[in-house]
Amino acid sequence: MKPRITRRSFLTGALLIPWLPFLGQDAQADVKPLAGLELGPAQPFSFDWLREQARQLAAQPYQAPIIRQADILDRIDYDAHLEIQFRPEAALWQQGDGPYPVRFFHLGRLFPTPVKIYAVREGTAREVRYSSHLFTFGRADFAAALPDDMGFAGFRVMHSRTDERDWLAFLGASYFRSSGELDQYGISARGIAIDTALPTAEEFPRFTHFWLEPAANPQAVIIYALLDGPSITGVYRIEALRQERVVMDIEAVLFFRATIRRLGVAPLTSMFWFSETNHQPSWDWRPEVHDSDGLALWTGTGERIWRPLNNPPFVQTNAFVDNNPKGFGLSQRDRNFENYQDDLVFYERRPTLWVEPLEPWGEGVVQLIEIPTNYEISDNIVAYWAPQAPAQAGSTRTFKYRLHWVADEPYPPARSRVIATRMGWITIPKTPQRPAHKAWFTIDFVGGPLEQLDKQAAVQLVASATRGKLRNPGAFQIAGTRRWRGNFDIELEDGEPLDLRAYLRLNDQALSETWLYQFIPRTSSS
């Protein structure tokens, strides 16, 4: 995986990583080479030890580090960073002494603050030491002059010793990504989100140290991470398993330095520019451009909800109240190449990322943040769990959950699902006029009980709106398919956002998941 410039890359690249006095001893003795790597002296390591270090760190004021060699790092821009490549033969575990080879990212303008990385085996950790000899620099050969104690920007886990593809990468703040079941990068996860989309600045804590350990399962790797930021410290144990799917079991222990107004647990970050719902021909030649097309929810009561994503004209925050949710995720449901036509980045292969709590999370909300964007380089969608219990200074919270990087939601509902949402402005007959206050919606449903129905079935679309006048809800089977389409008209009262809700019903039985949509009226020419 090669990093790309995004809105959040610029934001997080400016944040700093603190060095911890109790970690990273500067010893020169007992250094042994391993496949071109130099490893530091052995140090005892355990997750309990790491948790205690984080607890002690939280009792101290946050200290941002000084960027070293800033003038050289600033010259390593996006293009220069792509020139700098880790030598494959020097990868950690390249000799088969671990589950997968691990290569390391070089520092640069977007990622100027180093992380420390340790190799762990049988309760002993050794620091992996940076050296310019581990990299080839191409046209960025000026960066080879950096001293040998600079550190790395992050790491990536490769498929095998002979495969140039990676399937997992940690780079920037607390961001990490997997190429998932379809072997294509897209959506990102984060360790934590703090004060996202509030009037105050968002805080981006960083993973400052990593410990990498082989797991009992030869297809898995265990990653321990130390998180640090102005309001929080924390430790993470991540067991990442790659088989047909990529699954990560995560335990996060959080220590709060300060009271946090908006805490986001298991945050997901994605990109949505346009789809069939909001596509404007003047925007781009492709029919759709997005890493995810909707938020899927499985509530504590068992309801299944589908919320198509928006690219709004202003920042929108939506909250879905729940108690002990069964799961949620940002999903890429549209897997048809014809609907994207992008033969370079293949949006139809972008992974769905599903969050599954492994213990009761109690009361809270799934929050969805949608940020305006006018291009595909911006990661403008954020979703996370916000617990109702406040994150008070001096307190500690633990969260256990599983991340599924998959082609489809891992626990598909028995009911029918939404696969497309379309809207348009109603045209007055015999005139070209399209009133900005009258719109229509169509929603396509497939699968589940619809597969057993013929076109004569008395299926109803049950639809409602929080504002305006919703008229003519109906449903029918599209000729020659098992797909059903629901549609309705709506007359708007004003230009304020409104929430729409719909599902298919036969007699008194719900056939489909619940479709939710936030409609932000615009003029018909916008």
N, C-alpha and C positions, 0 to 999 in steps of 0.2 A: 504494500500500500504506500502510495506517495501522498503526502499531505497537500491539501488545497487551501487556498485563501478563503476564509469565510468571515462573516461579521464577528463571530465569536472567536475566531483565531486572532483577530486584531485585538479584541477586548482582553482575552485571556493571555495573549502574548506579552501584554504590558505588566501583568502581575508578577510578583516576585516569590521565590521559594526560599524559606529560611533554612539555614544550616543549624543542626541541633548539636550542642556540645557533648551530649552523652552518646551520640552515634558518630560513626566515621572516624575511628581513631587513626591518627597519622603515623602508623608504624611502617617501617621499611623492611623489617625482618620477616622471615617466614613467608615470602612471596614466591608462589610456584606458578609456572606457566601452564596454561591449559588451552591447547589449540590456538595459540597466538594471544590468548588473554593473560593478563596478570591479575592474580587474585590476592587480596589482602590477607592478613592473619585471621586465624579461626576465632570466632566469637560465639559463645552460647546464644541460642535463639529459640524462642517459643512464642506462640500467640499470646500466652498469659504475660510474658515479659513485655511484649510490644504494647499490650493494652495498658500496662502500668506506666510505660514511658509516655503514652498519650495522656494518661490521667495527670501525670506530673507536669507535662507541657502545658496543659490547659490551665493550670494554676499560675502560670507565668504570663506576663504581657507578651503579646504577639510582636515578633521582630522580623521585619522584612529585610532580606539580605541586600547586599550591594552587588550589582551586575559587574562581573569581572570581564576585562577585555571587550568592553562594550563597543569600542570603535570597530574592531574586527567583526564581532557578531552582527553589527548593524549592516555590514557589507554583504552578509550572507542572506540575501533576499530570497524570494520564492524560487527564482530560476537557479540561483547559486546553490540553494539547499537541495534541489533535485540533482545537481551535479555530484554531490557528496554521497558516496555509497559505502556501506559497511562491507568489509571483505567477507565473503561467505565462509571461507575456510577458518575464520577466526570466531565464528558464532559459538555462543555458549551451547553445550551439549551437541556440538556438531559431530563428535566422535561416537555418538550413540549412547552416551552415558546419561542421557535424559530423554524425556518423551519427544520433544521437538526441538530443533535448533532455534535459538533466540538471537536475533540481530538487534543492533542498537541504533537509535536516531542521533544524529549530530545536532549540536546547538545551532541557533541561527537567529535572525531578526525576529521571527514570529515566536520562537521558543528559546529565549536567551538565558533562562534560569535552569540550572542542572538539577537532575534527580540522582540520588545515589541508588545503586542497584547491587543486590547481593545474591549469590548462589547459595542455596541451603541444601544440606544433606545430613540426615540423622542428627538433628538438633544443633548443627553447627552452621554458621553463616560466614561467608567470605565475600568481601567487597570486590566487585568487578571494576577494574581500574581503567579509566580512559587513557588512550594513547592515540596520537594522530596516525600511528602506523596501522591502526585498525581500519582505516578508511582510505578510499581513493577519492581524490578531490576534483579531477577533471579540470575544467576552466576556473574552478574556485580554489586553485592551488595556494592562494594567499592564506587560506584558513589552516593550512598545515603547520603554520608557525605558532599556533596556539599551544600553551604549555600542557604538559601531560597530567595535570591534575584538574582539568576543566569539568569533567563529568559528562553525562549524556543527557539528551532531551527526553528520551523515552525508549521504548523497545517494541519489537514486533515478533510474533511467534510464527514460524514457518510451517508449511505442510510437512516437509521432510528434508533430509539432507541434500536431495538432488532437485527439489522443486523450488522454483523462484517465487512461488506464491506464498503469501502469508494469510492467516485466518484470524488473527487477533493482534490489536495494536493499542498501546497506551501512549498518548502524546498530547500534551497541553492541559494545564489545570488538572481536573479530575476526569477528563474525557477518556473514553475507550470505545473501541468499535470491533465488531466481528463481521467477516464476510458472510457468515451464516450458511444456511442450507444450500443456497443458490450460488455461493462463491462470488458475491458481488458486494462491495462496501456501499454503505448508504447512511442509515440512521446511526446515531451515537447514543451511548449511555454516559452518565456521569455519576460520580460518587455521591454528590449532594448538590442541591440547589438552594440558594439563600437570597431571599428578597427579589425574586424574579418579577419583572414587570411592575415594580412599585415606583413611586415618584423618586425615591432615593436610589442611589447606585446599587446595582446588583453586585454581590460579593462572590468571588470565584476562589474558594479554597483550592489548594493544590495537593496532589499526591507528591510528597517530597522524597519518599524512600520506598523502594520495592524490594521484596524478598521473593525469589523464584525457587520453587521446590517441586521435584517430581512427585506425582500422586501415586497411590497404590494402584489405581487403574492406569495402565500404560498409555491410554489415549487421553489422559488428563494432565493438567498442570495446575499447581496451587500457587496463587499469587497473593502475597500479603502486602498491604500498602498502608503507609502512614499519611494521614490527611492533616493539613494545618492551614489555618486562615485566621483573620482578625477575630472572628466570633466563635470559632469551633476548632477542635481537634478530633481526630477519630482514627480508628484502625479498621481495616477490611481484610477479611479472609475470603478469597474468591477461588473456587475450584471450577476450572473451565474444562469441559469435556467436549471433544470433537469426535462425533461419529457421523451418522447421516445428518444429524442436526448438531448445532452448537448450543450447549446448555451450561449456564453458570450458576452455581449455588453460592450465595453471598451472605455473609454475616458482617454487619456494620455496627460498631460500637462507637457512639458519639458522645463527646464531652463538650459542654457549652461554656465558652468563656464569657459570652454575653447573651442576653435575651434576644432571640431571633423572632422577628415579626412574621415572616413567612418562610417556613421550612419545607423544602421539597424533597421527599424521600423517593429513591429509585427513579431519578429524573431521566427522561428520554428527550433527545433533541433531534429534530428532523427538518426537512425542507418541503414546503409546498408553495409552488408558484401559481400553477393553474392546472385545471383538469377539464373534463367535459362540462362541469357545472359553471365555471366562470371564464372559459377561454375566450379571449378577444383576438381575432385574426391578426391585428396589428402588432401583437406582442411578440410572436415568434412563429416560425414556420411549422413547428412540431404541434401535434394535437394536444399533448399533455406533457407537463414537466413537474414531477414531484418525486420525492423519496418515500413519502407516505401519503395515502389519500383519505385516511379517516382514523378516528379514535374509537376503539372497541372497548366496551365495558361489560364485565360480568359481575353484577352486584351481589352483595351479601344475601339478598332475598332471592337470587337466582335469575333476575331479569337480564336479558341480553340487549345491549344498546349499541347502535351504530351512529356515530356523529361524523358526517363528512367534514373535511377541513376547509377552512376559508383562508384567503389572502385578503384581509380586511383593509379598509382605508386608514384605520387607526388601530392601536393595540387593543386587543380584546382578551378579557379573562373570563372564562366560564368555569363554574364549580359544580361538580356532580356529587351531591351529598350521599354518603354511604356509611355502613357499619360492617366491619370485617369483610371487605371486598374479596371476591374470589380471584379477581385478576383484572388487568387492563393493559392496553398496548396501543402503539401507533402501528397501523397495519398498511401494507401495500397489497390491496386486493386485486387490482387490475394487473393481470399477468400476460396481457396480449400485446405483443410487439407492435402490431398494427395501430394500436392506440397511442403509441409514443413516437415511433419512427426514428428513434435515436440509435444509430448503429455504432456509436462510440462509447457511451456510458451506460446504456442498457438499463433504463429505469424500471423495466418490467421485472428485473431480477433483484431489485433492492429488497433487503430483508425486512420482514415484519419482526418487531421486537415486543415481546409479551412479558409482563411482570406478574409473577405468581407469588403471593405471600405464602411463606412456609409456617406461619403462626398467625393467630388473630391479631389484627392491627387496630381493632377498636373503631371508634368514631372518627370521622374526618371527611375529606373531600378529595376526589380526583380533580385536579385543576388542569385546564387546558389553556395555554397562552398562545395567541396567534398574533404575529408581528408583521406589519406590512413589508413587502419586498417587491422589487421590480426586476429581479434577476435570480438565477438559480444558484449563485454562489452563496446566498445568505441562508443560514440555518435559522429559520424564523418560527419554528413550531417547538413548543416545550410542553411536556405532560409529566405529572408527578403526583404522588400521594402527599397530601398535607394533613397531618394528624391534628385532631381537635385539641389534644392536650398540648399546652404551650411548651416551647423550648426555652426554659428559664435558665439564666446564668447559674452555673454551679451544678446543674443537673446532668444526668446521664441517660441516654436512651439506646436500646439495642433493637435492630431490625434484621430479620432473616427473610430472604426472598430468593426466588429463582428467576433468571432471565433466559428466555427462549428466543434465539435468533433463527427464525424459521421462514418458510415460504408462506405459511398460513397460520392463523391462530391455533395454538396447540390443542385447545379443547373446543372444537367447533360446536355451535349449538345444534340441537335437533331441529330447530325451526329454520325457516327459510331466511336467507340473508340478502342484504342490499348489495348490489354490484354497481349501480350507477345512479347518479342524481343529476337531473338537468332542469334548467329553468330558462325562461324567456319572457319577453314583454308581449302582451296581447295586442294584436293589430286590430284596429277598428275596420270592419268590413268595408270594402270598396274605397278605402283611403290608405295612404302609406303611413298614417299617423300611429305612433305607438305610445300610448299614455304611460308616463313614468309611475303612475299609481296602480297599474293593473299588471299582474304577472301570473304566469302559470308554472307549475312544477310537475315533473314526471319522475317517478322512482321505480327502478327495476329490481325485482326480487327473483331469486333462483334457489333451487335445492329444497331439502326438507320435504314437508308434506305436499308442496306444490308439484312434486314429481308425480304424484298419484292422481292429480286432478285433471279433468278435461275442461274445455273452454266453457261448457255449460254450467260449471260449478258456480254457485251464488256467492263468490268471494267479494268481500267488501273492503274498501280502504277506510279505515277509521282515522280521521285527521282532525287536528285542532291547531289553533294559533293563539298566541298571547295577545295579539293586536290585530286590527284589521278585520275584514269580512272574508272568511274562507267559504268557497262555493264549489258545488259540483264535484265532490270527491267520488271517484269511481275506480274500478279495477277490471282488468281484462287480460286474457292470455294472448301474447303476441303470436300471430299466425305462424305455424310451422315450428314452434319452439315449445319448451316447457317453462319459458320465462313469463312472469306476470308483471304487468305494469300498472302502477297506481298513479293517478294524476288528480290535480285540483287547481282551481283558480283562486287568486286572492286579490282583494281590493284593499289597498293600503290607506290608513288614516293619515299618516304623516311620514316623515323620513327617518323615524327612529327605528333601531333594530327590533326585531321580533323573533320569537322562538316558535318553531314549527315542530309538530310531532305527528307521527303516522305509523300505522302497522296494518297488516292484512288479517282479516278475520273471516271465518266461515262458521255461520250460526253463532254460537257463543264461544268458539274456540279460536285463540290467537294462532295464526299460522306462521308469523314471521317475528324476527327481532324488531325492536322498536327503533324507528328512524327519528333522529333529532337533528334539527338544522337551525343555525342562527342566520337569519336572512337580514342583511344590511342593505336597505334599499339604496339604489343609485339611479341616476337618470338613465333612460334607455340607451343613450348614446355614449355613456361612460365606459 
